[in-house]
């Protein structure tokens, strides 16, 4: 059933009467004599709005009526109000899709395969075999030129005979034919809402494209969506500019400088960590114990193993290192080549007792699992052979 109140996207207020109310799990479906609420369909999302200051929670079309879900029961005459900003944004996006499809269909004879609407970016998939930067730029110029020309976007209700002359090959086997026409550029069967002319699109930006299995997906932003997106990105850019102490145009230079400085700092950290752990290894190696047991809570797995290797390669010692990292534990057991100490056997004793995973050789074995304070007690008190 055609609702001609959808023909004017600026019709966002209406007084009407409730015809029937049906309860549904504490909520209430209302069928009204007329409605201005558009229900999702044709690639366009549902309207957002209120009836008598109660938010419309959902919409459905049944038994020849649009039903509106509310949190209360209403009767008699009610006042409908649709969020104009959200509707206008959706209408801009949908009309822009018609415009892009019409331009590419006329110029390159490609088919529109799919259309997706997003919060920050939309895309249309076309049956292109190839698409280039030059084609994207030309598309943007053509579309914005037509927007400046302000072609009329009209809603028409043709007969089947009239429609067959303009929409050859389309399915016209229905009584409620509704056409959206953009000047002489496009003649398309569509039940969605649209802006009244192309100037209401304001501006269209082709933000990118990508190859798909069926062709190419072209990404775009338009009108209020484009302005909102640019505003958000400008704020982010402005914050980055202030943080880096550079102008907007040199943010990338500032980021690259920061990346290079960070890389150099990381290299310096690695050098100083090696020096620190080497000094620490010397301290451990000079201790009197033949089997050195040490517990760490601030060392990474690689450094833990490196310290163990340093001590056991330079001193006739065996080491048992236990390192805690958050809820995990890592154990390294190592020994000098001339010591009668089987690191693999010792590690297996610890691993079997506390369900650790890992292994190695008689000279160095390591692994980890979930941390338990009992591991420290076990290592301190157990007699390792």
SERO-4910 file (N, C-alpha, C, O; in steps of 0.05 Angstrom, whole numbers):
BEGIN
 pado doro    nc1    nc2    nc3   cac1   cac2   cac3    cc1    cc2    cc3    oc1    oc2    oc3
  Unk    A     17    -24      0      0      0      0     17     25      0     36     27     16
  Unk    A     11     44    -18     27     68    -20     19     88      1     -5     93      5
  Unk    A     38    100     14     33    122     33     45    148     21     69    151     21
  Unk    A     28    165     11     38    189     -2     49    210     17     60    230      8
  Unk    A     46    205     43     58    223     62     89    220     62    103    237     73
  Unk    A     98    198     50    127    194     47    139    210     24    163    212     21
  Unk    A    122    222      8    132    236    -16    147    262     -8    164    271    -23
  Unk    A    140    274     14    154    298     24    170    291     49    158    286     70
  Unk    A    196    291     46    212    283     69    211    303     92    219    296    115
  Unk    A    200    327     87    198    347    109    172    345    124    167    361    142
  Unk    A    155    326    116    130    321    132    137    305    156    138    280    155
  Unk    A    142    318    178    152    305    202    133    308    226    140    300    248
  Unk    A    110    320    222     90    323    244     63    317    233     56    324    210
  Unk    A     46    303    249     20    295    239      2    289    263     10    276    282
  Unk    A    -23    299    261    -44    292    280    -61    271    267    -70    274    244
  Unk    A    -66    249    281    -81    227    270    -96    213    292    -94    220    316
  Unk    A   -111    192    286   -127    178    306   -118    149    308   -110    136    289
  Unk    A   -119    139    333   -112    111    339   -136     94    331   -159     99    340
  Unk    A   -131     73    315   -153     56    306   -155     31    323   -177     21    329
  Unk    A   -132     21    332   -131     -4    347   -106     -6    363    -85      4    355
  Unk    A   -107    -19    387    -84    -23    404    -82    -52    412   -103    -64    419
  Unk    A    -58    -64    409    -54    -92    417    -31    -93    437     -9    -83    432
  Unk    A    -36   -107    460    -15   -110    480      4   -132    472     -3   -152    461
  Unk    A     30   -127    478     51   -147    472     73   -146    494     91   -129    493
  Unk    A     71   -164    513     91   -166    535     95   -140    549    118   -131    553
  Unk    A     73   -127    557     76   -102    572     79    -77    554     79    -55    565
  Unk    A     82    -80    528     84    -58    509     59    -58    492     43    -77    493
  Unk    A     55    -37    475     30    -34    461     35    -26    432     48     -6    426
  Unk    A     24    -43    414     25    -37    385      0    -20    378    -22    -27    385
  Unk    A      5      3    365    -16     21    357    -19     23    327      1     28    313
  Unk    A    -43     18    317    -49     23    288    -65     49    287    -84     53    301
  Unk    A    -55     67    269    -68     93    267    -80     97    240    -73     83    221
  Unk    A    -97    116    238   -110    122    212    -90    129    191    -91    119    168
  Unk    A    -70    146    198    -48    154    180    -22    152    195    -22    151    220
  Unk    A      0    152    181     26    153    194     46    167    177     44    167    152
  Unk    A     65    180    190     88    192    176    113    176    181    135    183    171
  Unk    A    111    155    197    135    139    204    142    120    181    125    104    173
  Unk    A    167    121    172    176    103    151    189     79    164    206     82    182
  Unk    A    181     55    156    192     31    166    215     22    148    214     24    123
  Unk    A    236     11    160    260      3    145    253    -14    121    237    -32    122
  Unk    A    266     -7     99    262    -21     74    276     -7     51    280     17     51
  Unk    A    283    -23     30    295    -11      7    323      1     12    332     18     -3
  Unk    A    336     -9     33    363      2     40    362     27     57    383     39     62
  Unk    A    338     34     67    335     58     83    325     50    111    306     35    113
  Unk    A    337     61    132    330     54    159    304     67    168    295     86    155
  Unk    A    292     56    189    266     66    199    270     94    211    292    102    220
  Unk    A    248    109    211    247    135    224    250    132    254    243    111    266
  Unk    A    260    153    267    261    155    296    243    178    304    243    199    292
  Unk    A    226    173    325    208    195    333    190    187    356    195    167    369
  Unk    A    170    204    360    152    201    384    123    204    375    117    216    355
  Unk    A    106    192    392     77    196    390     68    205    417     70    191    437
  Unk    A     57    229    418     49    241    444     72    240    464     67    232    487
  Unk    A     96    246    455    120    247    472    128    220    483    143    219    503
  Unk    A    118    199    471    127    172    478    144    161    454    134    161    431
  Unk    A    168    152    460    186    143    438    174    118    424    165     99    437
  Unk    A    175    119    397    167     96    382    189     76    382    211     81    372
  Unk    A    184     52    394    205     32    399    209     14    375    231      3    371
  Unk    A    188     10    359    191     -7    335    168     -2    317    148     10    324
  Unk    A    171    -12    292    150     -9    271    146    -36    257    165    -50    253
  Unk    A    121    -42    249    116    -65    233     92    -60    216     74    -45    223
  Unk    A     91    -73    192     69    -70    174     53    -96    173     64   -116    164
  Unk    A     29    -95    183     12   -119    183    -17   -112    177    -27    -91    186
  Unk    A    -31   -129    163    -60   -127    159    -68    -99    147    -88    -88    154
  Unk    A    -50    -89    130    -57    -64    117    -51    -39    134    -59    -17    125
  Unk    A    -39    -42    157    -33    -19    174     -4    -19    183      9    -40    185
  Unk    A      6      5    188     32      8    201     26      8    231     10     24    241
  Unk    A     40     -9    246     37    -11    275     61      1    288     84     -3    280
  Unk    A     56     17    309     76     32    324     78     21    352     58     22    367
  Unk    A    101     12    361    104      1    388    111     23    408    131     37    404
  Unk    A     95     25    429     99     45    450     99     31    477     91      8    480
  Unk    A    109     46    497    110     35    525     84     41    540     83     35    564
  Unk    A     64     53    527     39     59    540     16     57    520     21     57    496
  Unk    A     -8     55    530    -32     53    512    -43     81    507    -47     96    526
  Unk    A    -46     88    482    -58    114    475    -84    110    461    -89     89    448
  Unk    A   -102    130    463   -128    128    450   -135    155    438   -123    176    445
  Unk    A   -154    155    419   -164    180    407   -144    193    389   -129    179    375
  Unk    A   -143    219    389   -126    235    372    -98    236    384    -95    242    407
  Unk    A    -77    230    368    -50    231    377    -33    248    358    -41    253    336
  Unk    A    -10    257    368      8    274    352     34    259    347     48    252    366
  Unk    A     40    256    322     65    242    314     86    263    307     81    284    295
  Unk    A    111    257    315    134    274    309    158    257    303    167    241    319
  Unk    A    170    262    279    193    247    270    218    264    272    217    289    267
  Unk    A    240    252    280    266    267    282    274    275    254    283    259    238
  Unk    A    272    302    248    278    312    221    307    309    214    314    302    191
  Unk    A    325    314    233    354    313    227    362    285    218    376    282    198
  Unk    A    352    264    232    359    237    225    346    229    198    359    215    182
  Unk    A    321    237    194    308    230    169    322    244    146    327    231    125
  Unk    A    328    269    148    340    284    126    367    272    119    374    270     96
  Unk    A    382    264    139    408    251    135    405    225    119    419    220    100
  Unk    A    384    209    126    379    184    112    370    189     83    378    175     65
  Unk    A    353    210     80    344    217     53    367    226     35    368    219     12
  Unk    A    385    242     47    408    251     31    425    227     22    432    225     -2
  Unk    A    430    208     40    446    185     33    432    168     11    445    159     -7
  Unk    A    406    164     14    392    148     -5    390    161    -33    393    148    -53
  Unk    A    384    187    -33    383    201    -59    411    201    -72    413    199    -96
  Unk    A    432    204    -56    459    204    -66    465    177    -79    479    176    -99
  Unk    A    455    155    -68    459    129    -80    446    127   -107    457    117   -126
  Unk    A    421    138   -109    408    139   -136    424    156   -156    427    148   -179
  Unk    A    435    178   -146    451    196   -164    476    181   -174    482    182   -198
  Unk    A    491    169   -155    516    155   -163    510    132   -182    524    129   -202
  Unk    A    490    117   -175    482     94   -192    474    103   -220    480     90   -240
  Unk    A    459    125   -221    450    136   -247    473    145   -264    475    139   -288
  Unk    A    492    160   -252    515    170   -266    532    147   -277    539    147   -301
  Unk    A    538    128   -260    555    106   -269    541     87   -289    553     76   -307
  Unk    A    515     84   -284    499     68   -303    498     80   -330    499     66   -350
  Unk    A    495    107   -332    494    120   -358    521    122   -371    522    119   -396
  Unk    A    542    127   -356    568    131   -368    582    105   -374    593    101   -396
  Unk    A    581     85   -355    596     60   -359    578     36   -363    589     14   -367
  Unk    A    552     39   -362    533     17   -367    537     -6   -347    534    -29   -354
  Unk    A    543      1   -322    547    -19   -301    521    -22   -285    505     -4   -284
  Unk    A    519    -45   -271    495    -50   -254    502    -44   -225    525    -49   -216
  Unk    A    482    -35   -211    485    -32   -181    479    -59   -169    457    -70   -173
  Unk    A    498    -70   -154    495    -97   -142    486    -96   -113    470   -113   -104
  Unk    A    495    -76    -98    488    -75    -69    494    -47    -59    509    -32    -70
  Unk    A    480    -40    -37    484    -14    -24    484    -18      6    467    -31     17
  Unk    A    504     -6     19    506     -8     48    509     19     60    525     36     50
  Unk    A    494     25     81    495     51     95    508     47    122    501     30    138
  Unk    A    528     64    128    542     64    153    540     91    167    531    110    155
  Unk    A    549     92    192    548    117    207    567    137    196    561    161    194
  Unk    A    591    128    187    611    147    178    617    144    148    631    161    137
  Unk    A    607    123    136    614    119    108    594     99     96    585     80    109
  Unk    A    587    104     70    568     86     56    583     74     32    604     85     24
  Unk    A    573     52     21    585     41     -3    564     29    -21    544     19    -12
  Unk    A    571     30    -47    554     18    -67    572     -1    -84    593      7    -92
  Unk    A    562    -25    -88    578    -44   -104    567    -44   -133    543    -46   -137
  Unk    A    586    -43   -152    579    -42   -180    593    -65   -195    613    -76   -185
  Unk    A    583    -71   -218    594    -93   -234    617    -83   -252    618    -90   -276
  Unk    A    635    -68   -241    658    -59   -256    679    -81   -259    682    -98   -240
  Unk    A    692    -82   -281    715   -100   -284    740    -85   -275    760    -98   -266
  Unk    A    740    -59   -276    763    -43   -267    752    -15   -258    732     -5   -269
  Unk    A    766     -4   -239    759     23   -229    785     36   -220    801     23   -207
  Unk    A    788     62   -226    813     76   -220    809    102   -205    786    111   -201
  Unk    A    831    113   -195    830    139   -182    818    161   -200    803    177   -191
  Unk    A    826    160   -225    816    180   -245    785    177   -247    771    198   -248
  Unk    A    775    153   -248    746    149   -250    732    158   -225    710    170   -227
  Unk    A    744    154   -202    732    163   -177    731    193   -176    711    205   -167
  Unk    A    752    206   -185    753    236   -185    732    247   -204    718    266   -198
  Unk    A    730    235   -228    710    244   -248    682    240   -237    664    257   -242
  Unk    A    677    218   -223    650    213   -212    643    234   -192    620    244   -192
  Unk    A    662    241   -175    657    262   -155    651    289   -168    633    303   -160
  Unk    A    666    296   -189    662    321   -203    635    322   -216    620    342   -215
  Unk    A    627    300   -230    602    298   -243    578    300   -224    559    315   -229
  Unk    A    580    286   -202    558    286   -182    555    314   -170    532    324   -167
  Unk    A    577    327   -162    574    353   -150    565    374   -170    553    394   -163
  Unk    A    572    370   -196    562    388   -217    532    386   -219    518    406   -222
  Unk    A    521    362   -218    492    357   -219    478    368   -194    456    378   -195
  Unk    A    492    366   -171    481    378   -146    479    408   -149    459    420   -141
  Unk    A    499    421   -161    498    450   -166    476    457   -186    463    478   -184
  Unk    A    472    439   -205    450    444   -225    422    441   -213    402    450   -224
  Unk    A    421    429   -189    397    426   -174    375    413   -189    353    423   -192
  Unk    A    381    389   -200    360    374   -214    338    366   -195    342    359   -171
  Unk    A    313    367   -205    290    360   -188    289    331   -183    295    314   -200
  Unk    A    282    323   -158    277    295   -151    247    293   -146    237    302   -125
  Unk    A    233    281   -165    204    280   -163    194    252   -158    207    232   -166
  Unk    A    171    250   -145    157    225   -140    133    223   -159    117    241   -161
  Unk    A    132    201   -173    110    198   -193     97    171   -189    109    152   -179
  Unk    A     71    169   -198     56    145   -196     45    138   -224     22    144   -231
  Unk    A     62    126   -241     54    120   -268     37     96   -271     35     79   -253
  Unk    A     23     94   -294      9     69   -300     30     49   -310     53     57   -315
  Unk    A     23     24   -314     42      4   -324     51     12   -352     75      8   -358
  Unk    A     33     22   -368     40     29   -395     61     52   -395     81     51   -409
  Unk    A     55     72   -378     74     95   -376    101     86   -366    122     94   -376
  Unk    A    101     68   -345    126     59   -333    142     42   -352    166     43   -353
  Unk    A    128     26   -369    142      7   -387    158     22   -408    177     11   -419
  Unk    A    150     47   -414    165     63   -434    192     73   -423    211     76   -438
  Unk    A    193     77   -396    217     88   -384    233     67   -369    258     70   -366
  Unk    A    220     46   -359    234     26   -343    233     -1   -356    221    -20   -346
  Unk    A    245     -3   -379    245    -28   -394    261    -49   -379    283    -44   -369
  Unk    A    250    -73   -378    263    -95   -365    258    -97   -335    267   -115   -322
  Unk    A    244    -77   -324    237    -77   -296    211    -93   -291    195    -95   -308
  Unk    A    209   -103   -266    184   -117   -259    162    -97   -253    164    -83   -233
  Unk    A    142    -96   -270    120    -77   -267     94    -90   -261     73    -78   -263
  Unk    A     95   -115   -253     71   -131   -247     60   -125   -219     60   -143   -202
  Unk    A     52   -100   -215     40    -92   -189     23    -67   -193     26    -53   -213
  Unk    A      6    -62   -175    -13    -39   -178     -1    -13   -166     -8      8   -176
  Unk    A     16    -16   -146     25      8   -132     53     16   -142     73     16   -128
  Unk    A     54     24   -168     80     32   -180     86     60   -169     70     79   -171
  Unk    A    111     63   -160    121     89   -150    148     94   -161    166     76   -159
  Unk    A    152    116   -174    177    122   -188    191    146   -175    178    166   -168
  Unk    A    217    144   -171    233    167   -163    249    176   -187    264    160   -198
  Unk    A    245    201   -195    258    211   -219    277    234   -213    269    253   -199
  Unk    A    301    233   -223    321    255   -220    324    268   -248    338    258   -265
  Unk    A    310    290   -251    310    303   -277    306    284   -300    288    267   -299
  Unk    A    323    286   -321    322    267   -343    344    246   -340    348    230   -357
  Unk    A    358    247   -316    380    229   -312    372    201   -303    384    181   -312
  Unk    A    352    199   -286    345    173   -274    315    170   -270    301    188   -263
  Unk    A    306    145   -275    278    138   -272    278    111   -259    284     90   -271
  Unk    A    271    110   -233    276     86   -217    252     79   -199    241     97   -186
  Unk    A    244     54   -200    223     44   -181    234     44   -153    254     31   -148
  Unk    A    221     59   -135    232     61   -107    209     70    -89    194     88    -95
  Unk    A    207     57    -66    187     64    -46    199     80    -23    185     85     -3
  Unk    A    224     88    -24    237    102     -3    232    132     -4    219    143    -22
  Unk    A    242    146     17    240    175     18    264    188      7    286    178      8
  Unk    A    260    212     -5    282    227    -18    280    257    -13    259    267     -5
  Unk    A    303    270    -18    302    300    -17    288    310    -42    287    295    -62
  Unk    A    277    334    -41    261    344    -64    277    352    -88    267    352   -111
  Unk    A    303    358    -85    320    365   -108    349    361    -99    355    358    -75
  Unk    A    367    360   -119    395    352   -113    410    373    -96    429    366    -83
  Unk    A    401    398    -96    416    418    -80    415    410    -50    432    419    -35
  Unk    A    395    395    -42    392    387    -14    414    367     -6    418    361     18
  Unk    A    428    356    -25    450    338    -19    474    354    -10    492    343      4
  Unk    A    476    379    -17    497    398     -9    524    392    -22    534    408    -37
  Unk    A    535    369    -16    561    361    -28    565    331    -25    557    320     -5
  Unk    A    578    319    -44    583    291    -44    613    286    -46    627    298    -62
  Unk    A    623    267    -30    652    261    -29    656    231    -34    645    215    -19
  Unk    A    672    224    -54    680    196    -58    704    191    -41    726    200    -47
  Unk    A    700    175    -20    722    171      0    740    148     -7    761    145      6
  Unk    A    733    131    -26    751    109    -33    736     88    -49    712     91    -55
  Unk    A    750     66    -56    738     44    -70    756     19    -65    779     21    -58
  Unk    A    743     -4    -68    759    -29    -65    747    -51    -82    723    -52    -88
  Unk    A    765    -69    -90    757    -92   -107    741   -112    -91    747   -117    -68
  Unk    A    720   -123   -103    704   -144    -90    703   -168   -109    713   -168   -131
  Unk    A    690   -189    -99    688   -213   -116    671   -209   -141    675   -222   -161
  Unk    A    652   -190   -139    634   -185   -161    640   -160   -177    629   -157   -199
  Unk    A    657   -143   -167    663   -118   -181    679    -99   -164    701   -106   -155
  Unk    A    668    -75   -160    682    -55   -143    661    -42   -125    639    -36   -132
  Unk    A    670    -37   -100    654    -24    -80    664      5    -79    687     10    -73
  Unk    A    646     24    -83    653     53    -83    642     65    -57    618     63    -51
  Unk    A    659     79    -42    652     90    -16    646    120    -19    660    134    -34
  Unk    A    626    129     -4    619    158     -6    607    168     20    597    154     36
  Unk    A    608    195     22    595    210     43    580    233     30    588    242      9
  Unk    A    559    242     43    543    264     31    529    281     52    522    271     73
  Unk    A    526    307     45    510    325     61    517    326     91    540    330     98
  Unk    A    496    324    108    501    326    137    520    305    147    536    310    165
  Unk    A    519    281    136    537    260    144    566    268    138    583    263    155
  Unk    A    571    280    115    597    289    108    607    310    127    630    310    136
  Unk    A    589    330    133    597    351    151    603    341    179    623    349    191
  Unk    A    586    323    189    591    311    215    618    296    216    633    298    235
  Unk    A    623    281    195    648    265    193    672    283    192    692    278    206
  Unk    A    671    304    176    693    323    174    698    337    201    721    341    209
  Unk    A    676    344    214    678    358    240    692    340    261    710    349    275
  Unk    A    684    314    262    697    296    281    726    292    275    743    292    292
  Unk    A    732    288    249    760    284    241    777    309    246    800    307    253
  Unk    A    765    333    242    779    358    247    787    360    276    809    369    283
  Unk    A    768    352    294    774    354    323    798    335    330    816    343    345
  Unk    A    797    311    318    819    292    323    846    304    312    866    302    325
  Unk    A    844    315    288    868    326    275    878    350    292    902    353    295
  Unk    A    860    366    302    868    389    318    881    380    344    901    392    352
  Unk    A    871    360    357    884    349    381    911    338    375    930    343    390
  Unk    A    914    323    353    940    313    346    959    335    339    983    333    346
  Unk    A    950    356    326    967    379    319    978    392    344   1001    399    345
  Unk    A    960    396    364    970    409    389    989    391    404   1009    400    415
  Unk    A    983    365    405   1000    346    419   1028    345    407   1048    342    421
  Unk    A   1029    346    380   1055    344    366   1069    371    362   1092    372    353
  Unk    A   1054    393    368   1065    420    365   1072    426    336   1093    438    331
  Unk    A   1055    417    318   1058    423    290   1032    432    278   1011    427    291
  Unk    A   1032    445    255   1007    452    242    993    428    230   1006    406    228
  Unk    A    968    430    222    953    408    212    966    394    189    967    370    187
  Unk    A    977    410    171    989    399    146   1015    384    152   1024    368    134
  Unk    A   1026    387    175   1051    373    182   1048    352    204   1068    344    216
  Unk    A   1023    344    209   1018    324    229   1032    298    222   1044    285    240
  Unk    A   1031    290    197   1045    265    188   1075    267    193   1087    247    201
  Unk    A   1087    290    188   1115    294    194   1120    291    224   1140    278    232
  Unk    A   1103    303    240   1106    301    269   1103    272    279   1118    264    297
  Unk    A   1084    257    267   1080    229    275   1105    212    268   1114    196    284
  Unk    A   1116    217    244   1140    202    235   1163    208    253   1179    191    260
  Unk    A   1166    234    261   1187    241    280   1184    227    306   1204    217    317
  Unk    A   1159    226    316   1154    212    341   1160    182    339   1171    171    358
  Unk    A   1152    170    317   1158    142    313   1188    136    313   1197    117    326
  Unk    A   1203    153    299   1232    150    298   1245    153    326   1263    138    333
  Unk    A   1235    173    341   1246    177    368   1239    153    386   1255    145    402
  Unk    A   1215    142    383   1206    119    399   1223     95    392   1232     80    410
  Unk    A   1229     91    366   1246     68    358   1274     71    370   1285     51    379
  Unk    A   1284     95    370   1311     99    381   1311     94    411   1330     82    422
  Unk    A   1290    104    425   1288     99    453   1286     69    460   1298     59    479
  Unk    A   1271     54    443   1268     25    447   1295     12    443   1302     -7    458
  Unk    A   1311     21    423   1338     10    419   1355     15    443   1371     -2    452
  Unk    A   1353     40    454   1369     47    478   1361     31    502   1378     22    518
  Unk    A   1335     26    505   1325     10    527   1336    -19    526   1344    -30    546
  Unk    A   1337    -30    502   1348    -57    498   1377    -58    506   1386    -77    520
  Unk    A   1392    -38    498   1421    -37    505   1425    -35    535   1441    -49    547
  Unk    A   1409    -17    548   1413    -13    577   1402    -37    593   1412    -44    614
  Unk    A   1381    -50    582   1372    -75    595   1393    -96    594   1397   -110    614
  Unk    A   1406    -99    571   1428   -119    569   1450   -113    589   1461   -131    601
  Unk    A   1457    -87    591   1479    -80    610   1470    -86    638   1486    -96    654
  Unk    A   1445    -79    645   1436    -83    672   1435   -113    679   1445   -120    700
  Unk    A   1424   -129    662   1422   -158    667   1450   -171    667   1454   -191    681
  Unk    A   1469   -160    652   1496   -171    653   1508   -166    680   1521   -184    692
  Unk    A   1504   -141    690   1515   -135    717   1501   -152    738   1513   -162    757
  Unk    A   1475   -156    735   1460   -172    754   1469   -201    753   1471   -214    774
  Unk    A   1475   -211    728   1485   -238    725   1511   -242    739   1517   -263    750
  Unk    A   1528   -221    737   1555   -223    751   1551   -225    781   1565   -241    794
  Unk    A   1532   -209    792   1527   -210    821   1518   -239    829   1527   -249    849
  Unk    A   1500   -250    814   1490   -277    820   1513   -297    817   1515   -315    834
  Unk    A   1529   -295    796   1550   -314    791   1572   -313    813   1585   -334    817
  Unk    A   1575   -291    826   1595   -289    847   1585   -297    874   1600   -295    894
  Unk    A   1560   -306    876   1550   -315    902   1562   -342    909   1574   -355    892
  Unk    A   1560   -350    934   1572   -375    944   1556   -400    937   1568   -421    935
  Unk    A   1530   -397    932   1514   -421    927   1520   -433    900   1526   -419    880
  Unk    A   1520   -460    899   1524   -474    874   1498   -474    858   1498   -473    833
  Unk    A   1475   -475    872   1449   -474    859   1436   -447    867   1428   -444    890
  Unk    A   1433   -430    848   1423   -403    854   1393   -403    848   1384   -409    826
  Unk    A   1377   -396    869   1348   -394    866   1341   -364    868   1348   -351    887
  Unk    A   1326   -354    848   1318   -326    849   1290   -322    838   1281   -336    819
  Unk    A   1276   -303    850   1248   -297    842   1246   -269    830   1257   -250    842
  Unk    A   1233   -267    807   1230   -241    794   1200   -233    792   1183   -251    790
  Unk    A   1195   -208    793   1168   -198    787   1168   -175    767   1148   -161    764
  Unk    A   1191   -171    755   1194   -148    736   1212   -155    713   1228   -138    704
  Unk    A   1210   -179    703   1228   -187    681   1212   -202    659   1193   -216    666
  Unk    A   1219   -198    634   1206   -212    613   1219   -239    609   1241   -244    619
  Unk    A   1205   -256    594   1214   -284    590   1241   -285    577   1258   -301    586
  Unk    A   1246   -269    557   1272   -270    542   1295   -262    561   1316   -275    561
  Unk    A   1291   -240    576   1312   -230    593   1318   -250    616   1341   -254    623
  Unk    A   1297   -263    626   1300   -284    646   1318   -306    636   1336   -315    650
  Unk    A   1313   -315    612   1329   -337    600   1358   -327    594   1377   -342    597
  Unk    A   1360   -302    585   1387   -291    579   1404   -289    604   1428   -296    603
  Unk    A   1392   -281    626   1408   -279    652   1416   -307    660   1439   -311    669
  Unk    A   1398   -327    657   1405   -354    664   1428   -365    647   1447   -377    657
  Unk    A   1427   -359    621   1449   -367    603   1475   -354    611   1496   -367    611
  Unk    A   1474   -328    617   1498   -313    623   1512   -325    648   1536   -330    648
  Unk    A   1496   -330    669   1507   -341    694   1519   -368    690   1542   -373    698
  Unk    A   1505   -386    676   1514   -414    674   1535   -417    652   1549   -438    652
  Unk    A   1539   -398    634   1560   -400    615   1587   -388    626   1608   -396    617
  Unk    A   1584   -370    645   1608   -356    655   1616   -366    684   1638   -360    693
  Unk    A   1599   -380    697   1604   -389    724   1595   -418    726   1575   -427    714
  Unk    A   1610   -433    743   1602   -461    747   1579   -462    768   1583   -469    791
  Unk    A   1556   -455    757   1532   -453    774   1508   -466    760   1508   -469    736
  Unk    A   1488   -472    776   1461   -479    766   1442   -458    776   1445   -447    798
  Unk    A   1422   -452    760   1402   -431    769   1374   -442    766   1368   -458    748
  Unk    A   1357   -433    784   1328   -438    782   1315   -410    785   1315   -399    807
  Unk    A   1304   -400    763   1292   -374    763   1261   -377    761   1251   -393    745
  Unk    A   1247   -362    777   1218   -362    776   1209   -333    772   1215   -316    789
  Unk    A   1194   -328    751   1185   -300    744   1155   -299    743   1143   -315    728
  Unk    A   1143   -281    758   1114   -277    758   1107   -254    739   1119   -232    742
  Unk    A   1088   -258    721   1077   -237    704   1047   -238    705   1035   -256    693
  Unk    A   1035   -219    720   1006   -219    724    998   -246    737   1007   -252    759
  Unk    A    981   -261    724    972   -287    735    987   -311    725    980   -334    730
  Unk    A   1009   -305    711   1025   -327    699   1052   -329    712   1062   -310    725
  Unk    A   1065   -352    708   1092   -356    719   1109   -368    697   1099   -384    680
  Unk    A   1135   -361    697   1153   -373    678   1178   -382    694   1189   -367    709
  Unk    A   1186   -407    689   1208   -419    704   1230   -426    685   1226   -438    664
  Unk    A   1255   -418    692   1279   -425    677   1298   -441    695   1304   -432    717
  Unk    A   1306   -464    685   1326   -480    700   1350   -484    681   1347   -494    659
  Unk    A   1374   -476    690   1398   -479    673   1422   -487    690   1422   -483    714
  Unk    A   1443   -498    677   1466   -506    692   1491   -504    674   1490   -506    649
  Unk    A   1514   -502    687   1540   -501    673   1545   -529    662   1537   -549    674
  Unk    A   1559   -530    639   1564   -556    626   1580   -575    642   1578   -600    638
  Unk    A   1596   -566    661   1613   -584    677   1600   -592    703   1612   -606    719
  Unk    A   1575   -583    708   1561   -591    733   1545   -616    729   1534   -620    707
  Unk    A   1543   -632    750   1526   -656    749   1498   -648    758   1489   -654    780
  Unk    A   1484   -633    741   1458   -622    747   1441   -623    722   1447   -610    702
  Unk    A   1420   -640    722   1403   -644    699   1380   -623    700   1360   -627    714
  Unk    A   1382   -602    684   1362   -581    684   1335   -591    674   1314   -582    685
  Unk    A   1335   -609    655   1309   -620    645   1294   -635    666   1270   -633    669
  Unk    A   1309   -651    682   1297   -667    703   1286   -649    725   1264   -654    735
  Unk    A   1301   -628    733   1292   -610    754   1267   -595    745   1248   -592    760
  Unk    A   1268   -585    720   1245   -571    709   1220   -589    709   1198   -580    715
  Unk    A   1224   -614    701   1201   -632    700   1189   -637    727   1164   -639    730
  Unk    A   1205   -637    749   1195   -640    776   1176   -617    783   1155   -621    794
  Unk    A   1185   -592    776   1169   -568    781   1144   -568    764   1122   -562    773
  Unk    A   1148   -574    738   1125   -574    719   1104   -594    726   1080   -588    725
  Unk    A   1112   -618    734   1093   -639    741   1077   -631    766   1053   -637    769
  Unk    A   1091   -618    785   1077   -610    810   1057   -588    806   1037   -587    820
  Unk    A   1062   -570    786   1045   -546    783   1034   -543    755   1026   -521    747
  Unk    A   1033   -565    740   1020   -566    713   1031   -544    694   1016   -531    680
  Unk    A   1057   -542    694   1070   -523    675   1075   -537    648   1078   -561    647
  Unk    A   1076   -521    628   1083   -532    601   1110   -522    593   1117   -499    599
  Unk    A   1125   -539    579   1151   -530    570   1171   -553    569   1162   -577    571
  Unk    A   1196   -547    567   1216   -568    566   1243   -557    557   1246   -532    557
  Unk    A   1261   -574    549   1287   -565    540   1308   -587    541   1302   -611    537
  Unk    A   1332   -579    548   1355   -598    549   1365   -600    578   1355   -587    596
  Unk    A   1386   -617    581   1398   -620    607   1412   -595    616   1416   -591    640
  Unk    A   1419   -577    597   1433   -553    604   1413   -529    609   1419   -512    626
  Unk    A   1390   -529    595   1371   -507    599   1343   -516    591   1338   -526    569
  Unk    A   1325   -514    610   1297   -520    606   1280   -497    617   1287   -484    636
  Unk    A   1257   -493    604   1240   -471    613   1211   -476    604   1206   -491    586
  Unk    A   1193   -462    617   1165   -463    610   1148   -448    630   1159   -435    648
  Unk    A   1121   -449    626   1105   -433    644   1076   -443    646   1069   -464    635
  Unk    A   1061   -428    661   1033   -435    666   1020   -415    685   1030   -392    687
  Unk    A    999   -423    699    986   -406    719   1003   -403    744   1015   -422    753
  Unk    A   1004   -379    755   1021   -373    778   1007   -384    804    983   -383    807
  Unk    A   1024   -394    821   1015   -402    848   1037   -396    868   1061   -402    862
  Unk    A   1030   -385    890   1051   -379    911   1064   -405    920   1087   -404    931
  Unk    A   1051   -427    917   1062   -453    925   1087   -460    909   1104   -475    919
  Unk    A   1089   -449    885   1113   -455    868   1138   -445    882   1158   -458    883
  Unk    A   1136   -420    893   1159   -409    907   1167   -425    931   1191   -431    935
  Unk    A   1147   -434    947   1153   -450    970   1166   -477    962   1184   -486    974
  Unk    A   1155   -488    940   1165   -514    930   1195   -511    922   1211   -528    930
  Unk    A   1201   -491    907   1229   -487    897   1248   -482    921   1270   -491    920
  Unk    A   1238   -467    941   1256   -461    964   1262   -485    981   1284   -488    992
  Unk    A   1242   -503    984   1245   -525   1004   1251   -552    991   1261   -569   1005
  Unk    A   1246   -555    965   1250   -581    952   1280   -586    948   1296   -568    942
  Unk    A   1288   -612    951   1315   -619    947   1318   -629    918   1308   -651    911
  Unk    A   1331   -613    902   1336   -621    874   1362   -635    871   1383   -626    882
  Unk    A   1362   -657    857   1387   -673    854   1401   -665    829   1422   -676    822
***
